[in-house]
Amino acid sequence: METQPFPDRLAEAVGRKRSQLVVGLDPRLDVLPMELRGEAVLGRAAAASAVARFCKGIVDAVGPYVVAVKPQAAFFEALGSDGMHALEEVCAYARSIGLLVILDAKRGDVGSTSRAYVAAYLEPNEEGIPVADAITASPYLGLDAVEPFLAACRRHGSGVFFLVRTSNAGAADVQDAMLSDGRPLWQHLATLVHEWGQPLVGEGGLSSVGAVVGATLPRAVSEARRLMPQTPLLLPGVGAQGATPADVARAFTSGPASAVVTASRSVIFAFRDTEEDWRVAAAGAAERLSTQVWAASGW
Amino acid sequence: METQPFPDRLAEAVGRKRSQLVVGLDPRLDVLPMELRGEAVLGRAAAASAVARFCKGIVDAVGPYVVAVKPQAAFFEALGSDGMHALEEVCAYARSIGLLVILDAKRGDVGSTSRAYVAAYLEPNEEGIPVADAITASPYLGLDAVEPFLAACRRHGSGVFFLVRTSNAGAADVQDAMLSDGRPLWQHLATLVHEWGQPLVGEGGLSSVGAVVGATLPRAVSEARRLMPQTPLLLPGVGAQGATPADVARAFTSGPASAVVTASRSVIFAFRDTEEDWRVAAAGAAERLSTQVWAASGW
């Protein structure tokens, strides 16, 4: 059982590696390297095996430059039970070489169901190992629905990152809805996430309860930092979605591990823009981005 | 490939069976019937096998009295890839005996990821059969994120039920946040869901785009019906959560298939309050509730 809180484990990794980079594992079959794509057309089991090999190759390649990997559950679920087996294999492999695993699953349901999601991904299994160190979750169902995730933070040293302001265009439809007190909805959620996280602040001053905030909105990143001073921020949108490391510099004012930048396509599919081997291309992209983010963070 | 829209298939089933009941499959290991619970302690593969046998037994028992089953993904995911295999088996079995399958997964992510969830659960597989006829999803990420689910409605005759006002206590924390125009957030979402569903209204006058509204709030059910006149409503909360069929009568004013009531624990674990076999107890509970809902619906 992990007893050290997630933010302290994250901070240790950030300090040791001088990196705040998380690489997202979004194994889309249609853009896998040619040597694996051929296998993927032979049916679902073969495709899942190709996905596992691709992700483990990426994990090996980017390992020295990142603090965590973030497998996107949907791409594994798309291959059914074979895909879920690949997800378990990839997560176990990443943890075995010392990386943190943040499962991007965006789960959220009523309390008894959220408990089952915690059992699925955060509780230690028969060998005493959880699938993931942290998970992304939706706050839309309120406190009783998120409480099982908070309980996992207390009991298992897990982390949870709640969706607050996402980086996609449609996010404005709901998350920017203006409340009667003059704030957009996402700021109300930021306040809730801050409150939920207060009892779970670790030794390093950061909470086990984090927030997802899109890097594509630099002003929102600054405001999120202000509203949630002890909340680790998970920042997607740098790279393929157009944000730059400079856009998220303000996220790091609460400490070198107070935010992590996630990049997926721009790293794992970097080979598509070069003549390099896919592993070499991913390692190069991760090293460059990690260095840029570290410099922009000011630490 | 299914070409008939989901709401028309639902209406056909409701008319034929004179039932608007959906039974939720929430296979919690600790409350399985004794004959299966013993097996479940032998490890994850055995537990998944016990869960599949339990769910298929329930499907057989309640089949005559329900139009659909609603497997809760979390309880299968809690058993890892073995559990996902059981989920696939249970869904295929329910469809093979003529029931609709509404997968309760509450998925929702940015567009490219939502597409992977659609591939996982709504697109026909190699045998031309999807895992589920419909899925529950979160609207928190806005239009571009939900668009892949709408596309599945157009292309595959799928249905989607977006979370609008859930039945849990904490729902008020977020969903009742008051907007600057004087409406609670969930009513803004109801308006969006109505708009998203308008291009997807089937022959029977109901849309492929549905909404989840907790039966525990009769006033919200009436208001939801008014804001979303062509939206099928999925109503949890009758039974174990305390709502009665009379509480949801107003939901049916748009037609006999304009709403379905979902009950889980009060049906599938009915054996715990009787001396009956678990299948007999579930069948009895489903028959009674189905009759009560039909009477309350006024059709």
HADDOCK unambig.tbl for C-alpha pairs under 7 A between the chains (distance, minus, plus):
assign (segid A and resid 74 and name CA) (segid B and resid 113 and name CA) 6.23 0.50 0.50
assign (segid A and resid 74 and name CA) (segid B and resid 116 and name CA) 5.42 0.50 0.50
assign (segid A and resid 74 and name CA) (segid B and resid 117 and name CA) 5.33 0.50 0.50
assign (segid A and resid 75 and name CA) (segid B and resid 116 and name CA) 5.59 0.50 0.50
assign (segid A and resid 77 and name CA) (segid B and resid 120 and name CA) 5.64 0.50 0.50
assign (segid A and resid 78 and name CA) (segid B and resid 116 and name CA) 5.73 0.50 0.50
assign (segid A and resid 78 and name CA) (segid B and resid 117 and name CA) 6.31 0.50 0.50
assign (segid A and resid 78 and name CA) (segid B and resid 119 and name CA) 5.50 0.50 0.50
assign (segid A and resid 78 and name CA) (segid B and resid 120 and name CA) 3.69 0.50 0.50
assign (segid A and resid 79 and name CA) (segid B and resid 120 and name CA) 6.55 0.50 0.50
assign (segid A and resid 80 and name CA) (segid B and resid 84 and name CA) 6.88 0.50 0.50
assign (segid A and resid 80 and name CA) (segid B and resid 120 and name CA) 6.54 0.50 0.50
assign (segid A and resid 81 and name CA) (segid B and resid 81 and name CA) 4.88 0.50 0.50
assign (segid A and resid 81 and name CA) (segid B and resid 82 and name CA) 6.94 0.50 0.50
assign (segid A and resid 81 and name CA) (segid B and resid 84 and name CA) 4.98 0.50 0.50
assign (segid A and resid 81 and name CA) (segid B and resid 85 and name CA) 5.08 0.50 0.50
assign (segid A and resid 82 and name CA) (segid B and resid 81 and name CA) 6.94 0.50 0.50
assign (segid A and resid 84 and name CA) (segid B and resid 80 and name CA) 6.89 0.50 0.50
assign (segid A and resid 84 and name CA) (segid B and resid 81 and name CA) 4.98 0.50 0.50
assign (segid A and resid 85 and name CA) (segid B and resid 81 and name CA) 5.08 0.50 0.50
assign (segid A and resid 107 and name CA) (segid B and resid 107 and name CA) 6.91 0.50 0.50
assign (segid A and resid 110 and name CA) (segid B and resid 168 and name CA) 6.30 0.50 0.50
assign (segid A and resid 113 and name CA) (segid B and resid 74 and name CA) 6.22 0.50 0.50
assign (segid A and resid 116 and name CA) (segid B and resid 74 and name CA) 5.43 0.50 0.50
assign (segid A and resid 116 and name CA) (segid B and resid 75 and name CA) 5.59 0.50 0.50
assign (segid A and resid 116 and name CA) (segid B and resid 78 and name CA) 5.73 0.50 0.50
assign (segid A and resid 117 and name CA) (segid B and resid 74 and name CA) 5.35 0.50 0.50
assign (segid A and resid 117 and name CA) (segid B and resid 78 and name CA) 6.30 0.50 0.50
assign (segid A and resid 119 and name CA) (segid B and resid 78 and name CA) 5.49 0.50 0.50
assign (segid A and resid 120 and name CA) (segid B and resid 77 and name CA) 5.63 0.50 0.50
assign (segid A and resid 120 and name CA) (segid B and resid 78 and name CA) 3.68 0.50 0.50
assign (segid A and resid 120 and name CA) (segid B and resid 79 and name CA) 6.55 0.50 0.50
assign (segid A and resid 120 and name CA) (segid B and resid 80 and name CA) 6.53 0.50 0.50
assign (segid A and resid 140 and name CA) (segid B and resid 174 and name CA) 6.01 0.50 0.50
assign (segid A and resid 140 and name CA) (segid B and resid 175 and name CA) 6.94 0.50 0.50
assign (segid A and resid 141 and name CA) (segid B and resid 166 and name CA) 6.97 0.50 0.50
assign (segid A and resid 141 and name CA) (segid B and resid 170 and name CA) 6.22 0.50 0.50
assign (segid A and resid 141 and name CA) (segid B and resid 171 and name CA) 4.71 0.50 0.50
assign (segid A and resid 141 and name CA) (segid B and resid 174 and name CA) 6.86 0.50 0.50
assign (segid A and resid 142 and name CA) (segid B and resid 170 and name CA) 4.36 0.50 0.50
assign (segid A and resid 142 and name CA) (segid B and resid 171 and name CA) 4.92 0.50 0.50
assign (segid A and resid 142 and name CA) (segid B and resid 172 and name CA) 6.92 0.50 0.50
assign (segid A and resid 142 and name CA) (segid B and resid 173 and name CA) 5.17 0.50 0.50
assign (segid A and resid 142 and name CA) (segid B and resid 174 and name CA) 5.89 0.50 0.50
assign (segid A and resid 143 and name CA) (segid B and resid 170 and name CA) 5.03 0.50 0.50
assign (segid A and resid 144 and name CA) (segid B and resid 169 and name CA) 6.85 0.50 0.50
assign (segid A and resid 144 and name CA) (segid B and resid 170 and name CA) 5.13 0.50 0.50
assign (segid A and resid 145 and name CA) (segid B and resid 170 and name CA) 6.73 0.50 0.50
assign (segid A and resid 166 and name CA) (segid B and resid 141 and name CA) 6.97 0.50 0.50
assign (segid A and resid 168 and name CA) (segid B and resid 110 and name CA) 6.30 0.50 0.50
assign (segid A and resid 169 and name CA) (segid B and resid 144 and name CA) 6.84 0.50 0.50
assign (segid A and resid 170 and name CA) (segid B and resid 141 and name CA) 6.21 0.50 0.50
assign (segid A and resid 170 and name CA) (segid B and resid 142 and name CA) 4.36 0.50 0.50
assign (segid A and resid 170 and name CA) (segid B and resid 143 and name CA) 5.01 0.50 0.50
assign (segid A and resid 170 and name CA) (segid B and resid 144 and name CA) 5.12 0.50 0.50
assign (segid A and resid 170 and name CA) (segid B and resid 145 and name CA) 6.72 0.50 0.50
assign (segid A and resid 171 and name CA) (segid B and resid 141 and name CA) 4.72 0.50 0.50
assign (segid A and resid 171 and name CA) (segid B and resid 142 and name CA) 4.93 0.50 0.50
assign (segid A and resid 172 and name CA) (segid B and resid 142 and name CA) 6.93 0.50 0.50
assign (segid A and resid 173 and name CA) (segid B and resid 142 and name CA) 5.17 0.50 0.50
assign (segid A and resid 174 and name CA) (segid B and resid 140 and name CA) 6.00 0.50 0.50
assign (segid A and resid 174 and name CA) (segid B and resid 141 and name CA) 6.86 0.50 0.50
assign (segid A and resid 174 and name CA) (segid B and resid 142 and name CA) 5.89 0.50 0.50
assign (segid A and resid 175 and name CA) (segid B and resid 140 and name CA) 6.95 0.50 0.50
assign (segid A and resid 178 and name CA) (segid B and resid 179 and name CA) 5.72 0.50 0.50
assign (segid A and resid 178 and name CA) (segid B and resid 180 and name CA) 5.77 0.50 0.50
assign (segid A and resid 179 and name CA) (segid B and resid 178 and name CA) 5.72 0.50 0.50
assign (segid A and resid 179 and name CA) (segid B and resid 179 and name CA) 3.87 0.50 0.50
assign (segid A and resid 179 and name CA) (segid B and resid 180 and name CA) 4.80 0.50 0.50
assign (segid A and resid 180 and name CA) (segid B and resid 178 and name CA) 5.77 0.50 0.50
assign (segid A and resid 180 and name CA) (segid B and resid 179 and name CA) 4.77 0.50 0.50
assign (segid A and resid 180 and name CA) (segid B and resid 180 and name CA) 3.77 0.50 0.50
